[in-house]
Amino acid sequence: MILFKKTVLLFLVFLTTFGVLGQVADTIKVTQFGVKSNSYLNASKGIATALRKCQGRQNVVIQLPGGRIDLWPEEAVKKEIYISNATESDTLSKTKNIGFFFDHLKNVTLDGKNTLVVLHGKMISFALFNCQNVEIKNVQFDYERPTMSEVTIMSVSPSAVKIKVHPDSGYGIENGKIGFYGEGWRSNSHHTILLDKEKNLMRYSSFEPFLNSKATQEENRTVLFEGNFTKENYKAGDVLSIRDTYRDNCGGFITLSKDIVLSNVKMHYMHGLGIVSQFAENITFTKVVVAPREDSGRAIASFADCFHFSGCKGKILVDQCKTSGSHDDPVNVHGTHLKVTEISERNKIKVQFMHHQTYGFEAFFAGDSISFVNPQTLQPINYSKLKSAKLIGQKEMELFLDDEISDKVKVGDVIENITWTPEVTIRNSRFERTNTRGLLLTTRRKIIIENNTFYRTGMHAILIANDASSWFESGAVSDVTIRNNTFEECAYNSETIINIAPENHELVSGYYVHRNIRIENNTFKVFDKHILSARSTDGLSFLNNTINQSNLLASGSNENFFTLTACKNVVIRHNTFNTTWKPKITAFKMTKRQIKTDIKNLNIE
């Protein structure tokens, strides 16, 4: 037995030391290329050189030195990139500055040794193109000057407000007007979110009263504004975070890559959008944290979303992660509807990107399966397979189908790529400090949301949408499990904690956009009554959940716990309501037969 244990131990040591097919793992230390810890010198060239050394090799470990390293756009890798939901429709350059550029690499690990990587100007922390089996671990990323400016309200009166500007926020006062600037940029607009630090709530606000006031510099980064503040609800201690709305970057970018792992990665600030996985396969985030550094005194870590998955396939796993401080959704998983603009020959069509921030990349590939969809009803019209696909401009693709186009398909319909749709598991994670939603999920494959905490998300903790008229984010869900989660005082900026809201503007009798959604064994701590809203769903269960009442905020006038529209096979039973309110269900365009419930107050309209 002892001999057997020794043999197993030696085998494990062998696996740790040796790589693929027994090959010794190469270790590349970035210090070999001039990267010096805590030097505050530009390490961009050394990092780029180290990553290029990995090309053509397999089973490579890249080691960072620990401490702090700084990256500037100068000598960084530059590449034109079109990013889903983060590419403005204009003639400005789409070239990005990339801190760590992984290009056609396989079996590579970046071990950060807990290095803090500080970015200057506007940069993407890391980008992976055409990679396989790459892991990024034990590393932190931050901005020297985040593109988010933060100020704290010091005192308030009807005619004057005094603020203190965060040390990381560059600003200036000229002719009595304040302006924010950074390393090579200046804010041209002032989108503002207010953080009530006392209650940990984030709400939409406005910087207009400050812009319309006279600004006077005082000591220690304190600024006095004299003007009309009679209509504002600021109070001392509130934090305002202010940014330009222009999206021209992201925190990290993963595309045309497979089997990618991020482990123990901390994103302390991301500009433009969060970590975007775009047409990538099998993505795992474990212990990825999006939050300001604890010693920074900042409130916001992400300009918009935190984890954004557009057109992915395989399996997405988000496990033991945390997001805290974002101006948009912590997680968004979706495909993209493109509109049919031309039908020619028997099997040729042209399709177009429709949203002004999503275009410029290949959304279809030869061999992909597609669904033609009616944009008003979101009902599939026909299915087909692609013989070829080609991007013929920034916003158009030319597609040849394997078979003839159905007579039912017409110009104006949309198509969804149903090959690039992932399974999604989000578990053991915490989502907090956002003014918007928690999770946005639209994929036809299996979704599991379990053992998470949603803490005071401003809007819906979970939104299941699908649309072909606004963001054009597809598609329908068919197997969703939401279990063993805690929803704590969410939706103070909207009405419903869980919202199933496909944007089908026309209801079709007998057709339901979403199917098979189970919400079970969760705990809801609520200050208001409205827990669940669902539309056009076949097979919806809300079972064995516990609802506890909170006094965080006053409840609203909506008396419904559950609002249902054009659904069927709904089961709402065996839930515990520890509230002074009596549970109520209101249903529209439905009959009592379509709802099984033990709640007595059921209203059909």
N, C-alpha and C positions, 0 to 999 in steps of 0.2 A: 504493500500500500504506500509506503514511504517513497519507494522507487518510482511508483506511478505518479505521485504528486510532484516529484522532482522533474520527471519527464514533461509533465504538463506545464510546469513553471518555465522550463527551458524553451518549450515551444512558444509560450506567450512572449518571452523575451525576444525570440526570433521574429515573431510577427511584429513586435514593436520596432525592432531595429531594421528589419528588411522590408522592402516594398513589394511591388508587383513582381510575381514570379521569382521571388527571392533576391531581387535587385536591391542593393544598398541605397537607402534614401539619400539623395543629394541635399545638402544644406547650403543655402546661399544666404550669407549675412550681408545686409545692406551696408554695413559699415565698410565692407570691402570696396564700396563705390563712393566713398566720401561722405556718407551720411553720419552726422555726429549728433549724439543725444544732447539736448539742452544747450545747443549752440546758437539757436535762433537764426541759423543760416538756411538758405533755400535748399531743401533736400530733393526738389522735384527731379532734377537730372539723375541723381543717384538712384532714386526709386524706379524711374523709368528704365534705366540701364539694367538694374537687377531683374526686373520683370522680363525684359527682352532676353536675358540669359536663360530663362526658363523655356523658351521656344525650342521645340524639337526634342525636349527632354520629357521624361515621365517620372513621377514620384519624387517631386521636388518640394522641399520645405524652405520658404523664405522667412528669415527671422529679422524682426525689427529690434532696435537696441534697448527698448525701454525708455523711460523718461519722456521727454517731449521732442518732437521733430516738427518743423514748419515747412509748408509747401506753398509756393507762389505760382501764379499762372505762367510766369516767365520760366522757360525750360521744362514746363509740364507738357504732357502729351495733349495734342489738340485734335479734335475730331468733330465733324458735323454730325449731329444726332437729332433725330426727330422723336420726341418723347410723348407717349400717350398722355393726354390731359395736361400737358405742360409745354406746348409749342404754340406760341402766338402766331396768328395769321397775318404776317407782315413781311417786309423785305429785309428786315434786320438779320444779321448773321445768326445762324443756328450752330455755330462752332462752339464746343464746350471745352473747358480746361479740366483735365482728368488727373486726379491725384495718383491713383493706382489703376493702371490700364492692363487688364488681363485679356490678351488677344490670342485666340486659337490655342489655349493652354489645356492640358489634360493631366489629371492626377497631381494637382498642385495645392499646397497648403500655405496660407499666409498666417504665420504665428506672430501676433503683435507684441507678445510679452508685456501686455498691458500698456503699450506705448500710447501717449496722447498725441494724435496727429492734428495739428492746427492749420486750417486752411485760410488763405488770404484772398481777398477779392471775391469772385464768384467761381466756385469749383465744384465738380462732382467728386465725392470722396473716392469712389471706386466704380469702375465700369468693366463688365465682363461681356465679351463678344465671342460667340462660337467656342465656348469652353465646355469642358465636361469634367465632372468630379473635382470640383474646386471648393475648398473650405477657407473661409476667412474667420479667424478667431482671436480672442483676447486683445482687442484693440479698441481705442476710443477716437472719435472724430469730433472736432469742434471748429467753429469759426473764430478768428481773431476779432472780427467785427461782424456779428450776425446782421443779416439784412432786415431783421426785426428790431425796431427801436422800442425801448421800454422806459416808461416814466411812472413815478409814484406820486399820487395826489397828497400834498402836504396839508393844505388848508383850502377851504371853500367858502365863498360868500356870493351873493347874487351878482356882484360886479367884479369879482376878482377870484382867481384860482392860482395857487402856488404849487409848482411841481418840482420834483427832483429827478434829473435825468440819470439813468443808469450809467456807470462808468464805461460800459462796453458800447454805448450808443453815441456815435459822433454827431454833433449838431453845431449849428451856428445861428446867430441872430443878426439880421441885416435889415435896417430901416424898420425896426420894431416887429419883424416877422421871423419866426423860427423855421429852420429847415434842417432835415436830417441827411447825413451823407456817410459814405463808407470808403473803402479802398477801391477807388475807380468808379464810384457810382453815387448818385443822388436820388432821393425819393421824389417821384413826380406825382404820386397820389398818396393818400393817407388812410387806408383801410384800418379801422380801429376796433379792437376787442377789449372789453373791460373785464378784469379779473377782480371779483370781490374776494379778497384774501380771507376775510372773516368767515365766509360761508363756502369758500372754494367753488364759486360759481363763475362761469364765463358767459358774457352777454355781448351782443352787438352794440357798438357805441359809435361815436362820431368825434373826429378831431376838428371839425369845422368851427366850433366855438373858439378854439385856440387860434386857428388860422385867421379868424376874423377879429382877433383881439390884439392889443399892443403887448409885445413881449419885452421884458426887461431882465437882463442878466443880474443875478445876485450871487452871493458867494457859494462855494462848494456845489457847483452844478445845479443850483436852484434857480428857477426862472419864475418870475411873476407875470401873470397874464391879466390885463385889465380889459374888461369887456362885458358882454351880456351873457351871464350864466344862469339866468332865472329858470330856464326850461330844462336844465340838466340835473341829473341825479347823482353826481359824483359825491363821494365822501372821502375823508382823510383815510389813507391806507389803501385805497383802490389802486390797481396797477393797470395802466393803459399800454397795450402793445400795438404798435403802428407799423404798417408796411406798405410798400408799393404793391399794387395788385398784379403787376406784369410777371408772368411765369416764363422763365428762360433757363431753367436748370432743374436738377433734382439732387437728392442726397446721395443716392447710389443707383446704378443702372445695370440690369441683368437682361441680356437679350440673346436669342438663338443659342441658348446654353442649356445644359442638362445636368441634373444631380449636383445642385449647388447648395452649400450649407453655410449659414452664418451662425456662429456660436460665440456667446459671451462678447457681443459687439455692442458698443454704446455710441449712439448718435446724439450728440449734445446740441447740435444745430444742423438743420438741413434747409437749403434755400430752393424755392420754386415748387418742389414736390418732395415726397419722401423717397424711400427706396422703391424704385419702380422695376418690377419684373414684367417684361414685355415679350410675349411669344417665347417663353422659356418653359422648361419641363422639369418637374420634381425639384421643388424649392423648399428648403427647411430653414426656419428661423428658430433657434433655441437660445433662450436667455438674451434676446436682443432688447435693449432698452433705448427708448427715445425719450429723453428727459434732459433738462439742463444739468450741468455739473453742480453737485451739491454746494460747492463753495463759490458758485458764480453769482448767486443772488438774482439770477434771471428766472422768468416764469415760463418762457416759450422755447420749445426745442425744434418745432417744425413749422415752416411757412404755410404748409397746407396739410395734405395727408401724411401719414407715417409709413404704412406699408401698402403699396398700390400694385395690384396684379391685373394686367391687361392682356387678354388673349393667351393665357397660359394653359398647359395641359399636364397630364400626369397627376402627381399629388403635391398639394401645398400643405405644409404643416407649420403652424405658429404655436410654439409651446414654451411656457414659462417666460413669456415676454411682458413688457410693460411699456405703455405710452402715457406720457404726462406732459401736457403743454403743447397743443397743436391748434392751428387755425382752421383745420378741416378734419376729415374723418381718420381715425386711427387705422382702419383697415378697409380697403375697397377691392373687391374681386368682381371682374366683369369681362365680357367680350365687347365687340363693337359692331353695331349695325351700320352697314354701308348702303346707300340708296342706289337703286338701279336707275341709270340715266339714259341708257341706250340699249336696245335689243336689235341685233343685226345677224344676218345669216340664221342658221337653224340652232346654233349652239354657242353663239358669241354674245357677251354682254359687257357693258361698261358700268362700273359702280364708283360711287364717290363718297369720300369722307364728308361728314356733315357738320360736326362740331368744330368751331374755330380753333380749339386748342389740341385737336387730335388729328394728325395727318402726317404724311411723309414717310411712312414705313409700310412694308409688305404685310398685309393683313390676311392674305390667302396664299397657299402654295399648291403646286401640282399634287393631286391625290387627296386633297382635303374634301371632306363632306360638307355640304352647305344646306341651309334651310332658307327658302324664300318665305318672307313673313309680310303679312298685311300690317302696315304701320299704324293703322287706326285701331284694329282689333287685337293685334299681336298674335293672331292665329297663323300657324304655318300654312302655306299655300301648297308647297311642293318641296321635294328634296332632290338633290343631285350631287354629283361628284365632279371635281375639277380635273380637266386634262392638262391645263396650263394656267398660269397666273403671272401677270406682269404689271409692275408699277409704271404707268406711262406719263406720270406727272406727279407733282407733290400731293395732289388730292384725288387722283383717279387711278383705277386699276382696270386692266382688260383681262377678262376671264373667258376661257374656252371650256365648255362642259363636255363630259363624256357622252352625254345623250342629248336629244333635242329638248329645247326649252318648252315647258308646258304652256299651252294656250292660256292658262289661268294667270300666268305671270305677266305683269305689265310694268311699264316705266312708272317710277314712284314707289314701287314696293322696295323692301329692304332685304338684305341677306345677312345671315349669321354664319360664322365659321363654327360648325359644331364638332369638328375634330379637335380644335384648340379650346377645350373646356375642361377645367380641372376638378378633381376631388379636393375637398377642403376640410381640414381639421384645425380648429382653433381651441386650445385648451390651456388650463392652468395659468391664465394670463390676467393682467389688470389693465383696464382702460379708464383714464380719468383726465380731468382738466382739459376739456375741449368744449367749444361752444356749439359744435355740430353733432353728428351722429357717432355711434361707436363702430359698428360693423355694417358695411354695405355688401350684400352677397347676391350675385346672380350667376349661377352656373347650373347646368342640367344634371351634373353628376352629384354624388353623395356629399352632403355637408354635415359635419358634426361640430356643434358649439357646446363645450362642456367645461365645467369647473372654472369658469372665469368670474371676475368681478367687474361690473360696469358701475363706476362711481361718478355720479352726478354728470353724466354726459348731457350736454345742453339740449340735444334733440333726441330722436329715437335711439335707444341703445342698439337696436338691430333694425335695419331697413332692408326689405327684399322688394326690389322695384322691377326693372325691365322697361325700357322705353325706346321709342323710335321717333322722337320728336323734340327732345331737348338735348341731353348729353349723348343720346344714341347708344346707351350702355345696355348690352344684351346679357342674358336672355332669361328664359323661364327656369324655375327650379322644380325638381321632381322628387327629392328625397332629402328632407332637412330634419335634423334632430337638434333641439335646443334643451339641454338638460343640466341640472345640478349647478346652475349659475346663480350668482347674486346680483340683483339689479337694485342699486341703492340710490334713491332720490334722483332719478333720471327724468329727462324730458321737460325741464323747466322753460325751455325756449320753444317747445312745441307741445302737442297734446298726448301723444301715445308713446309708450315705452317700446313696444314691438309693433312695427308697422309693415304690413304686407300690402304693397301699394303699386301694382303694375299700372303703367300709364296707357291702358287700353281705353281710348276715348269713346269707343263704341263697344257695347256689350253684345255678345253673340249667344243666343239661347243654346244651352247645352255645351258650350265651350268655356273652359276655365284655363286661365294663363298658368297658374301655379298649382302644384299637386303635392300631397303627402308631407305636410309640415307638422311636426310633433313638438309641443312645448311642455316639458314634464319635469317635476321635482325641482323647480326653481324657487328661489326666495325673492320676493319683491318688497322693498321698503318704499312706500309711496306717500307723497303728500297730497296727491290728487287721485281721482278715481280711474281715469282712462288708462287701461293697461295694454289692451290689444285692439288693433284695427286691422281688418282683412278684407280684401277685395278679390273677386274672381279666383277663388281657391277651391279645389276639390280635394277633400281629405285634410281637415285641420283639427288637431286635438290639443286641448289645454287641460292637463290632468295633473292632480296631486301637487299643485303648487301652493305655496304659502304667501299670503299677502298681509304685510304688517304696515300699520299706519304710522306716519311721521308728521311732525309739526314744523318741518323746515320752512315751508311756505304755505300760504292760504290756498285752499282748494278752489278750483274754478267752477264755472256754472254747468259744465258738461257732466251729466249724471250717469253717463254710460261707463261701465267697466269694459264692456266689449261692444265694438261696432262692426257689423258684418254687412257686406254688400255683395250680392250675387255669388254666394258661396254654396257649397253643398257638402254633405257628409262631415258636418261639424260636430265635435264632441267636446263639451265643457263640463267636466264632472270632478268630484272628489277633491275640490280645492278648499283651502282653509282661509277664511277672511277675518283677520283680526283687525277689523276696522269698525268705526262708528257708522259708516255708510253701508247701505244694503246693496249687494251686487245687482247689476242690471245689464241685460243684453238688449241691444236694439239692432234689428236686421232690416235691410232694404232689399227689395227684389228677390225675396226668399219666402219659403213657406215653413211652418213649424216642423214639418216632416224632415226638413233638411238639417235640423238642429236637435241633438240629443243633449240634455242638460238637467242638472238637479237644481239649477237656479230658478226660483219661482217667478222672478220679475223678467219676463221675456216679452219684448215688444216688437211686433212685426209691422213694418210700415211699407 
